[in-house]
Amino acid sequence: MSTISLPVQQPKRTPPGDRPMRVALVGNPNCGKTTLFNRLTGLRAKTSNFPGTTLECRTGKLVVEGAVIDILDLPGLYSTQHAQSEELLAAQALHGGLPGVQRPDAAVVVVDATCLARHLYLASEVREMGIPMVVALTMMDQAKAQGLTICLDTLGKELDAVIVPVSGRTGEGMAALSGAVAEMVDQPEVGRHAAAQAAGMTDRIACTACSTCPHTNRHTWACGVGTAAAGTDQGTELGPKTEAVDKALTHPLLGLVFFSLLMAGLFITLFKLAGYPMDWIDAGFGALGEAVASVLPEGLVSSFIVDGLIGGVGGVVIFLPQICLLFLILTLLEDTGYLARAAVVADRIMHKVGLPGKAFIPMLSAHACAIPAIMSTKTIETRRDRLITILVLPLMTCSARLPVYAMIIALLFADNALMGGVVFYGAYALGIVAAMAASFVFGKTILKGKPQELVIELPPYRWPSLRVALLTVWDRALVFLKQAGTVILAISIVLWVLLTFPQAPEDRLPNIASAADQTAFVEYAEQAETLEAELEAMGEGADEALLETKTAALEEATAAQDNLHARYASEYSIAGRAGKLIEPVFAPLGFDWRIDIGVVASFAAREVVVSTLAIVGGIGEDAAEDEASLVAMMRGMQRPDGSPLFDLATALSLLVFFVLAMQCLPTQAVTRRETGSWKWAILQFAYMTALAYTASLITYQVTAALTS
């Protein structure tokens, strides 16, 4: 019988000093590791990135009898020897070879009781690293349901470690696991024995098979121990019932139908259900802004706090319902085991355009909002596939585009529901087709290669844990608010400055105003002054009808004066001047400087173009809520030659531009965060702008030629 000499890594157990002991949570994907992490740490966890990477690292505090232990949740991996992407980082962290991350003092290896052989392979590698180790045996309830009786003594003897059966879903055994971890890190002799235990593991693996391949020996050892501990060969079968369900759910036709219905339900839930809390948040921040404005004197300070700070924070928080619902549903679906089956179905379609099946779920959720969709691309393993998905996600029609679509369709087809529906559907379809085409081009050019072949482990079906899902939602919400929210708030403040300064004089229109409007402004001011004097002169016995008439006339004159001032104040601002400056660039698309201001302002959020057009159109920001007034104003806007500004060609051109353009700086901020570099965010902005400009140019020129 041949033997193999495998190197034993001596423990690098650093005396903790004043720092808490660090314990790594290690396990295969879909083994329940993250569920255990949430159980152990609760809300005492935080999410950051591994140093120098864009991959997340979750750390938390385990408090046992007053002692604090740092728990590090490593990405799932099958082996420390042939790891890639997230698996490689996990392996490096365990070996102590990851810059900026200290080697853990101990490890908790999570092993699935229903498939011991596959999980014992990794456990044996961790044992050979020479660090103290506790084994958390999960899925014990499912093992019992399958008629398996696991011998803990056999496992403990072979792994030379404490075995603790636990259930992350119910919490059973968590107290025992916490106690075992605390005892392991508290006893110095545990560290001294780790090297001897590692050597013993090497001897056991080396003597289990007549082969010169250590991987074959390790696999043979894992299968033998798994069979001995479970009393039977577990194999890899999921059971006849599970296989029957899988046959239907992964069928090329039936699986696609079920997948489509489920994803449609997810989309409807995100789009409809999230609308209620989003409206409440919007109304709440609106009420807060009004309350603050009523207390503060009118001026720059009030405008900065209400429009800049409160409006900026509201613009961040309003995304939370979609983010929370997305991760709640996805976590529940993942816990059930269905997402692995959905990836199999979607892979057949997505693979043809250069994307893996796992890209479909982020693309679907991007129809609600691209921000949570980009954040959810972490489920895509390879960086190439993840980057392509992130780059094309903003092309999906998000909810922020809908006010723009509704405004243009009401302008063109207010009396033709059929044509309005066709154009609305066409806008959605254009975004999807553009995303598919862009992903195909990226896959053939700057991100060459083939999408990763779908090699996925189909986990058993399980009841999801609502507690774990809610903890995940809480974690993702905090990540969004802390890391993305700060950038979004800063952008909102900058845009407020651009739309506010320099300020137009309040007692007159700026010199950019036309002579006719200058005269009208003076006449409105004189009319208001006269009406105020007349109202003051009227005594208590004045005729009520006359009083109401003059009051209404005063309000009308004041509103007309304010609207004129607001129109030119926008044009007089930095953003307005930018609109005039870039007018020659967008003129071939049919846009004039007023539309250009909307384009500039909409970088904060696409729907801002609606209120911006209302302001520059001269009816006031509040009128943007009145679709009839807004549409009537837009129909009345004219070019210098007297022709309508929003003719069919210009309206369709604007619609196509907003379907394809990257008019969302918050999304850019999240792209930068998720890719780790501004170059990808800049590329995203550049190609989408070029695509939008080209498509809009073709739309305008062709439509104008056909309708002239």
C-alpha positions in Angstrom: 0.0 0.0 0.0 1.5 3.3 -1.0 1.5 6.3 1.3 1.5 10.0 0.6 3.4 12.6 2.5 1.3 15.8 2.7 2.7 18.9 4.2 1.3 19.9 7.6 0.9 23.6 8.1 2.0 24.7 11.5 -0.4 26.9 13.3 0.2 30.6 13.2 -1.9 31.3 16.2 -1.2 34.9 17.2 -1.7 35.8 20.8 -4.8 38.0 20.7 -3.6 40.6 23.2 -6.3 43.2 23.4 -8.1 42.0 20.3 -10.9 39.4 20.3 -10.2 35.9 19.0 -11.2 35.5 15.4 -13.2 32.4 14.3 -13.8 31.7 10.6 -17.1 30.1 9.5 -16.2 27.7 6.6 -18.4 25.4 4.5 -19.6 24.4 1.0 -22.2 26.5 -0.8 -25.8 25.8 0.2 -24.7 24.2 3.5 -26.5 26.6 5.8 -23.4 28.5 6.7 -24.8 32.0 6.4 -27.9 30.9 8.3 -25.6 29.9 11.2 -23.8 33.1 11.0 -27.0 35.1 11.3 -28.0 32.9 14.3 -24.6 33.4 16.0 -24.2 37.1 15.5 -27.8 38.4 15.1 -27.7 42.1 14.5 -24.1 42.4 15.7 -22.8 42.0 12.2 -21.4 44.3 9.5 -20.7 44.0 5.8 -17.5 45.3 4.2 -15.3 44.3 1.3 -12.2 42.2 1.4 -9.2 44.5 1.2 -8.4 45.5 -2.4 -11.5 43.6 -3.8 -15.2 44.2 -4.5 -16.2 40.9 -2.8 -18.0 41.2 0.4 -16.8 40.0 3.8 -19.3 39.7 6.6 -18.0 39.9 10.2 -20.0 39.7 13.4 -19.7 39.5 17.2 -20.5 36.4 19.2 -20.9 37.2 22.9 -20.7 34.2 25.2 -20.7 34.8 29.0 -19.3 38.3 28.5 -16.5 37.2 26.1 -16.5 38.7 22.6 -15.5 36.5 19.6 -15.2 37.9 16.1 -17.0 35.6 13.6 -15.8 35.8 9.9 -18.3 34.5 7.4 -16.2 33.3 4.5 -17.6 32.7 1.0 -18.7 29.1 0.3 -16.0 26.8 -1.2 -15.7 23.1 -2.0 -11.9 22.9 -1.7 -9.0 25.1 -0.6 -6.8 23.6 -3.3 -8.6 24.5 -6.6 -10.5 27.6 -5.6 -11.6 30.5 -7.9 -13.0 34.0 -7.3 -14.8 34.1 -3.9 -13.5 30.6 -3.2 -10.0 31.7 -3.7 -10.4 34.6 -1.2 -11.8 32.2 1.4 -8.9 29.8 0.9 -6.4 32.6 1.2 -8.0 33.9 4.3 -7.8 30.5 5.9 -4.2 30.1 4.9 -3.3 33.6 6.2 -2.2 34.7 2.8 -4.8 37.5 2.2 -3.3 41.0 2.7 -5.1 43.0 5.4 -6.9 39.9 6.8 -5.4 38.2 9.8 -5.4 34.4 9.8 -8.2 33.1 11.9 -7.4 31.7 15.3 -9.9 28.9 14.9 -12.6 27.6 12.5 -16.2 26.3 12.6 -16.6 24.0 9.7 -20.3 23.6 8.6 -21.1 20.1 7.4 -24.4 19.0 5.8 -25.6 15.8 7.5 -27.6 14.7 4.4 -24.4 14.6 2.2 -21.5 13.9 4.4 -18.9 12.7 1.9 -18.9 15.9 -0.2 -18.6 18.2 2.9 -16.1 16.0 4.7 -13.6 16.6 1.9 -13.4 20.3 2.8 -13.4 19.5 6.5 -10.3 17.3 6.2 -8.5 20.1 4.4 -9.3 22.6 7.2 -8.2 20.0 9.7 -4.8 19.7 8.0 -4.2 23.5 8.3 -3.4 23.0 11.9 -5.9 25.5 13.4 -8.4 24.6 16.2 -11.7 23.4 14.7 -15.3 22.7 15.7 -17.7 20.9 13.3 -21.3 22.2 13.1 -23.5 19.4 11.7 -26.5 21.0 10.0 -29.6 19.6 8.3 -30.1 17.0 11.1 -33.9 17.3 10.8 -33.7 16.4 7.1 -31.3 13.6 7.8 -33.8 12.1 10.2 -36.6 12.5 7.7 -34.5 10.5 5.2 -34.0 7.8 7.8 -30.4 8.6 8.5 -28.8 8.2 12.0 -25.5 10.0 12.2 -22.9 8.6 14.6 -21.3 11.7 16.1 -18.6 9.7 17.8 -17.4 8.3 14.5 -17.2 11.7 12.9 -15.5 13.2 16.0 -12.9 10.5 16.0 -12.1 10.7 12.3 -11.9 14.5 12.3 -10.4 14.8 15.7 -12.9 17.6 16.5 -16.0 18.4 18.5 -19.2 17.7 16.6 -22.2 19.8 17.4 -25.5 19.0 15.6 -27.4 22.3 14.9 -30.4 23.6 13.0 -30.0 27.1 11.7 -33.7 27.3 10.8 -35.0 26.4 14.2 -32.1 27.5 16.3 -31.7 24.0 17.9 -28.1 23.4 19.1 -27.0 27.0 18.8 -26.3 27.4 22.5 -24.1 24.3 22.4 -22.3 25.5 19.3 -21.6 28.9 20.9 -20.3 27.2 24.0 -18.1 24.9 22.0 -16.6 27.8 20.1 -16.0 29.8 23.3 -14.3 26.7 24.9 -12.1 26.2 21.8 -10.8 29.7 21.7 -10.4 30.0 25.5 -8.1 27.0 26.0 -4.5 27.5 25.0 -3.9 23.7 24.8 -6.3 23.5 21.9 -3.9 25.5 19.7 -0.9 23.4 20.8 -2.7 20.1 19.9 -3.8 21.4 16.5 -0.6 20.5 14.7 -0.8 16.9 16.1 -4.4 16.7 14.9 -3.4 17.9 11.5 -0.7 15.3 11.3 -3.1 12.6 12.3 -5.5 13.7 9.5 -2.7 13.4 7.0 -1.9 9.9 8.1 -5.5 8.8 7.9 -5.9 10.1 4.3 -2.6 8.8 3.2 -3.5 5.2 4.3 -7.0 4.9 2.9 -6.3 4.1 -0.7 -3.5 2.7 -2.9 -3.1 5.7 -5.1 -0.5 8.4 -5.7 -3.2 11.1 -6.0 -4.0 12.8 -2.7 -7.3 14.1 -4.1 -8.4 10.5 -4.8 -7.3 9.5 -1.4 -9.1 12.4 0.3 -12.3 11.6 -1.6 -12.1 7.9 -0.8 -11.6 8.8 2.9 -14.5 11.2 2.9 -16.8 8.6 1.3 -15.7 5.9 3.7 -16.2 8.1 6.8 -19.5 9.4 5.5 -20.8 5.8 5.0 -19.5 4.7 8.4 -21.0 7.6 10.2 -24.4 7.4 8.5 -24.5 3.6 8.4 -25.2 3.8 4.6 -23.9 5.2 1.4 -25.7 8.5 1.1 -24.6 9.0 -2.5 -25.8 12.2 -4.3 -29.5 11.4 -4.9 -32.0 13.9 -3.7 -34.9 11.3 -3.5 -37.5 10.2 -5.9 -40.0 13.0 -5.0 -37.4 15.7 -5.4 -36.2 14.3 -8.7 -39.8 14.2 -10.0 -40.3 17.9 -9.1 -36.9 18.8 -10.5 -37.8 17.1 -13.8 -40.8 19.4 -14.2 -39.1 22.6 -12.9 -36.1 22.2 -15.1 -37.9 21.0 -18.2 -37.2 23.1 -21.3 -40.8 24.1 -21.7 -42.6 23.5 -18.3 -39.7 24.8 -16.4 -39.7 28.0 -18.5 -43.4 28.5 -18.0 -43.2 28.1 -14.2 -40.1 30.3 -14.1 -41.8 33.0 -16.2 -44.9 33.0 -13.9 -42.8 33.1 -10.8 -40.6 35.9 -12.1 -43.6 37.8 -13.3 -45.0 37.5 -9.7 -41.7 38.8 -8.4 -41.8 41.7 -10.8 -45.4 42.6 -10.0 -44.6 42.3 -6.3 -41.7 44.7 -6.5 -43.4 47.1 -8.8 -46.8 47.2 -7.1 -46.3 46.3 -3.5 -43.2 48.5 -3.1 -45.2 51.4 -4.5 -47.2 51.8 -1.2 -44.3 52.3 1.2 -42.5 54.4 -1.5 -45.5 56.7 -1.6 -45.6 56.8 2.2 -41.9 57.7 2.3 -42.3 60.3 -0.4 -45.3 61.8 1.4 -43.5 61.7 4.7 -40.4 63.5 3.4 -42.7 65.9 1.6 -44.6 66.7 4.8 -41.3 67.1 6.6 -40.0 69.5 4.0 -43.2 71.5 4.3 -43.0 71.6 8.0 -39.4 72.8 8.0 -40.2 75.3 5.3 -43.0 76.7 7.4 -40.6 77.2 10.4 -37.6 78.6 8.6 -37.7 82.0 6.8 -37.8 81.8 3.1 -34.4 82.0 1.6 -31.2 80.0 0.8 -31.0 78.3 4.1 -34.6 77.0 3.8 -34.1 75.9 0.2 -30.8 74.1 1.1 -32.4 72.2 4.0 -35.7 71.4 2.3 -34.6 70.9 -1.3 -31.0 69.8 -0.8 -30.8 67.8 2.4 -34.3 66.6 3.0 -35.0 66.1 -0.7 -31.6 64.3 -1.1 -32.2 62.0 1.9 -35.7 61.3 0.6 -34.4 60.4 -2.8 -32.1 57.8 -1.1 -34.6 56.3 1.3 -37.4 56.0 -1.3 -35.4 53.1 -2.9 -35.4 51.1 0.3 -38.8 49.3 -0.1 -37.7 47.9 -3.5 -34.3 46.8 -2.1 -35.8 45.2 1.0 -38.6 43.4 -0.9 -36.1 42.2 -3.5 -33.7 40.7 -1.0 -36.5 39.3 1.1 -38.0 37.4 -1.8 -34.7 36.3 -3.2 -33.5 35.1 0.2 -36.7 33.1 0.7 -36.5 31.6 -2.8 -32.8 30.7 -2.3 -33.5 29.1 1.0 -36.2 26.9 -0.6 -33.6 25.6 -3.1 -35.6 26.9 -6.1 -33.1 29.6 -7.4 -30.6 26.8 -8.3 -33.3 25.3 -10.5 -34.3 28.6 -12.0 -30.7 29.2 -13.0 -30.8 26.0 -15.0 -33.8 27.1 -16.9 -32.6 30.7 -17.5 -29.2 29.5 -18.6 -30.5 28.1 -21.8 -31.7 31.5 -22.9 -29.1 33.8 -21.4 -26.2 31.7 -22.6 -27.0 32.6 -26.3 -26.3 36.3 -25.6 -23.2 35.7 -23.6 -24.6 35.7 -20.1 -25.1 33.0 -17.5 -28.5 31.9 -16.3 -28.0 33.7 -13.0 -28.0 37.1 -14.8 -31.7 36.8 -15.5 -32.9 37.5 -12.0 -31.0 40.8 -11.6 -32.2 41.8 -15.1 -35.8 41.1 -14.1 -35.6 43.0 -10.9 -34.0 45.9 -12.7 -37.4 46.7 -14.1 -38.2 48.0 -10.7 -34.9 49.6 -10.0 -31.4 49.1 -11.3 -29.8 49.9 -7.9 -30.9 46.7 -6.0 -30.5 44.7 -9.2 -26.8 45.7 -9.5 -26.4 44.9 -5.8 -27.8 41.4 -6.4 -25.3 40.5 -9.1 -23.1 39.0 -6.3 -24.7 35.7 -7.0 -22.9 35.6 -10.3 -19.6 33.8 -9.8 -17.2 35.0 -12.5 -16.1 38.6 -12.7 -16.5 38.7 -16.5 -20.1 37.7 -16.3 -20.8 40.0 -13.4 -19.3 43.0 -15.1 -21.4 42.5 -18.3 -24.5 42.1 -16.3 -23.9 45.3 -14.3 -23.1 47.2 -17.5 -26.4 46.3 -19.2 -28.8 46.3 -16.2 -29.6 50.1 -16.4 -31.1 49.5 -19.9 -34.0 47.7 -18.4 -37.0 50.0 -18.0 -37.1 51.0 -14.3 -40.0 52.6 -12.4 -38.2 56.0 -12.5 -38.7 56.1 -16.3 -42.5 55.5 -16.1 -43.4 59.2 -15.4 -41.5 60.2 -18.5 -43.2 57.5 -20.6 -46.6 58.5 -19.2 -45.9 62.2 -19.9 -44.9 61.7 -23.5 -47.6 59.1 -24.3 -50.3 61.4 -22.8 -48.8 64.2 -24.9 -49.0 62.2 -28.2 -51.9 59.7 -27.7 -54.1 61.1 -25.0 -57.2 60.0 -26.9 -55.8 56.7 -28.4 -55.4 54.1 -25.7 -54.3 51.4 -28.3 -51.4 53.5 -29.7 -50.5 54.6 -26.2 -50.3 50.9 -25.1 -48.2 50.0 -28.2 -45.7 52.8 -27.5 -45.5 51.8 -23.9 -44.8 48.2 -24.7 -42.3 49.3 -27.4 -40.4 51.3 -24.8 -40.1 48.2 -22.5 -39.1 46.0 -25.5 -36.5 48.5 -26.7 -34.7 48.4 -23.4 -34.7 44.6 -23.3 -33.4 44.2 -26.8 -30.8 46.8 -26.3 -29.6 45.0 -23.1 -29.3 41.7 -25.0 -27.5 43.3 -27.9 -25.1 45.2 -25.6 -24.2 42.0 -23.6 -23.5 40.2 -26.9 -21.2 43.0 -28.0 -19.3 43.2 -24.7 -18.8 39.5 -24.8 -17.2 39.7 -28.2 -15.1 42.8 -27.5 -13.7 44.2 -24.3 -14.9 41.3 -22.1 -14.2 38.4 -24.5 -14.9 34.9 -23.4 -17.8 32.5 -22.9 -20.2 32.7 -20.0 -19.4 30.2 -17.3 -20.9 26.9 -17.9 -23.6 26.2 -15.4 -22.2 23.6 -13.0 -24.4 23.9 -10.0 -25.3 21.8 -7.0 -29.1 21.3 -6.7 -29.8 21.5 -2.9 -32.7 19.7 -1.3 -35.9 21.7 -0.9 -36.3 23.3 2.5 -38.7 25.5 4.3 -37.1 29.0 4.3 -36.3 30.9 7.6 -38.2 34.2 7.8 -35.8 35.3 10.6 -32.8 34.7 8.4 -34.4 36.5 5.5 -35.3 39.5 7.6 -31.7 39.7 9.0 -30.4 39.6 5.4 -32.8 42.4 4.4 -31.6 44.4 7.4 -28.0 43.9 6.4 -28.6 44.9 2.8 -30.5 47.9 3.7 -27.7 49.2 6.0 -25.2 48.5 3.2 -27.2 50.6 0.8 -27.8 53.5 3.2 -24.2 53.7 4.5 -22.2 53.1 1.3 -24.5 54.2 -1.6 -26.6 56.7 0.3 -23.7 59.0 1.2 -22.8 59.3 -2.5 -26.4 59.8 -3.6 -26.9 62.5 -1.0 -23.8 64.4 -2.1 -25.0 64.3 -5.7 -28.4 65.7 -4.7 -26.7 68.6 -2.9 -24.5 69.4 -5.9 -27.5 69.4 -8.2 -29.3 71.7 -5.9 -26.4 74.1 -6.1 -26.3 73.9 -9.9 -30.0 74.7 -10.1 -30.0 77.5 -7.5 -26.9 79.6 -8.3 -26.5 82.2 -9.5 -29.8 83.5 -8.3 -31.9 85.7 -10.5 -32.9 89.1 -9.0 -36.3 88.8 -7.2 -37.6 92.3 -8.1 -37.1 91.9 -11.9 -36.3 89.3 -14.5 -32.7 88.7 -15.4 -31.3 90.3 -18.6 -31.7 87.0 -20.5 -35.5 87.4 -20.4 -37.3 88.6 -23.6 -38.6 92.1 -23.8 -42.2 90.8 -23.8 -41.7 88.8 -20.7 -39.9 91.8 -19.0 -42.9 93.9 -19.7 -45.3 91.2 -18.6 -43.4 90.8 -15.3 -43.6 94.5 -14.6 -47.3 94.5 -15.4 -48.0 91.6 -13.1 -46.1 93.3 -10.3 -48.0 96.5 -10.8 -51.3 94.7 -10.9 -50.5 92.8 -7.7 -49.5 96.0 -6.0 -52.7 97.7 -7.0 -54.9 94.8 -5.9 -53.1 94.6 -2.5 -53.8 98.3 -2.0 -57.4 97.9 -2.9 -57.8 94.9 -0.6 -56.3 96.9 2.3 -58.6 99.8 1.6 -61.7 97.6 1.7 -63.3 97.6 5.1 -65.0 94.9 7.0 -68.3 95.6 5.4 -67.0 95.1 1.9 -69.0 93.0 -0.5 -67.9 89.4 -0.1 -68.2 88.6 -3.8 -66.0 91.5 -4.7 -63.5 90.6 -2.0 -63.2 87.1 -3.4 -62.8 88.3 -6.9 -60.0 90.7 -6.1 -58.3 88.1 -3.9 -58.4 85.5 -6.7 -57.1 88.2 -9.1 -54.2 88.9 -6.7 -53.3 85.2 -6.4 -53.4 84.9 -10.2 -51.2 87.9 -10.8 -48.7 86.8 -8.1 -48.6 83.2 -9.5 -48.0 84.5 -13.0 -45.2 86.7 -11.8 -43.7 83.8 -9.8 -43.9 81.4 -12.7 -42.2 83.9 -15.0 -39.4 84.4 -12.5 -39.1 80.6 -11.9 -38.7 80.0 -15.6 -35.9 82.5 -16.0 -34.3 81.7 -12.7 -33.8 78.1 -14.0 -32.3 79.4 -17.3 -30.2 81.9 -15.3 -28.7 79.1 -13.1 -25.6 77.1 -13.8 -27.8 74.2 -15.0 -29.7 76.5 -17.2 -26.6 78.0 -18.7 -25.4 74.5 -19.3 -28.6 73.7 -21.1 -28.0 76.7 -23.4 -24.3 75.7 -23.8 -25.1 72.1 -24.9 -28.1 73.1 -27.0 -26.2 72.8 -30.3 -25.2 69.2 -29.3 -28.8 68.1 -28.8 -30.4 70.2 -31.5 -30.1 67.3 -34.1 -32.3 65.3 -31.7 -35.0 68.0 -31.7 -34.2 69.3 -28.2 -33.9 72.9 -27.4 -32.3 74.5 -24.3 -35.5 73.9 -22.2 -35.4 70.1 -22.8 -31.6 70.2 -22.2 -32.2 71.6 -18.7 -34.4 68.6 -18.1 -31.7 66.3 -19.4 -29.2 67.9 -17.1 -31.4 67.9 -14.0 -32.6 64.3 -14.6 -29.1 63.0 -13.8 -30.3 63.0 -10.1 -33.2 60.9 -11.1 -34.9 60.3 -14.5 -38.3 61.5 -13.3 -36.9 64.9 -12.4 -37.3 65.8 -16.1 -41.1 66.1 -15.5 -41.0 68.8 -12.8 -38.1 70.5 -14.6 -40.1 70.9 -17.8 -43.0 72.2 -15.7 -40.7 74.9 -14.3 -39.1 76.0 -17.5 -42.5 75.9 -19.2 -43.8 78.6 -16.9 -46.5 76.8 -14.9 -44.6 76.1 -11.7 -43.3 72.9 -10.1 -46.6 72.0 -8.4 -48.3 71.8 -11.7 -46.2 68.9 -12.6 -48.6 66.8 -10.5 -51.5 67.9 -12.7 -51.0 65.9 -15.9 -53.6 67.9 -17.8 -51.8 71.2 -17.0 -48.4 69.7 -17.8 -49.5 68.3 -21.2 -51.3 71.5 -22.1 -48.2 73.5 -21.3 -46.0 71.2 -23.3 -48.4 71.4 -26.3 -48.2 75.2 -26.0 -44.4 75.4 -25.9 -43.1 76.8 -29.2 -39.8 77.2 -31.0 -38.5 80.6 -32.0 -40.1 80.2 -35.5 -43.5 79.6 -33.8 -43.7 75.8 -34.5 -44.6 73.4 -31.7 -41.6 72.3 -29.6 -43.1 68.9 -28.8 -44.1 67.6 -32.2 -44.3 63.9 -33.0 -40.6 63.7 -33.9 -39.3 65.5 -30.8 -41.6 63.6 -28.4 -40.5 60.2 -29.8 -36.9 61.2 -29.8 -37.1 62.2 -26.2 -38.8 58.9 -25.3 -36.1 56.9 -27.0 -33.4 58.9 -25.4 -34.8 58.2 -21.9 -35.3 54.5 -22.6 -31.6 54.1 -23.4 -29.7 56.9 -21.6 -27.9 56.6 -18.3 -29.8 59.4 -16.5 -29.2 58.2 -13.0 -26.1 59.1 -11.1 -27.2 57.1 -8.0 -26.9 54.0 -10.3 -23.5 55.1 -11.3 -22.4 55.4 -7.7 -23.6 51.8 -7.0 -21.9 50.6 -10.2 -18.6 52.1 -9.0 -19.1 50.5 -5.6 -19.9 47.0 -7.0 -17.1 47.0 -9.6 -14.5 48.7 -7.4 -13.5 51.2 -10.1 -14.9 54.4 -11.7 -13.7 53.1 -15.1 -16.7 50.7 -15.4 -19.1 53.4 -14.3 -17.7 55.8 -16.9 -17.8 53.1 -19.6 -21.5 52.4 -18.6 -22.3 56.1 -18.9 -20.4 56.6 -22.1 -21.8 53.7 -24.1 -25.4 54.2 -22.9 -25.2 57.9 -23.8 -23.8 57.2 -27.2 -26.4 54.5 -27.8 -29.2 56.8 -26.6 -27.9 59.7 -28.7 -27.6 57.6 -31.9 -31.0 56.0 -31.5 -32.7 59.3 -30.7 -31.0 61.0 -33.6 -32.2 58.3 -36.0 -35.7 58.5 -34.5 -36.0 62.2 -34.8 -34.5 62.6 -38.3 -36.6 59.7 -39.8 -39.8 60.8 -38.1 -39.3 64.4 -39.1 -38.7 63.4 -42.7 -41.8 61.2 -42.8 -44.1 63.8 -41.2 -42.8 66.8 -43.1 
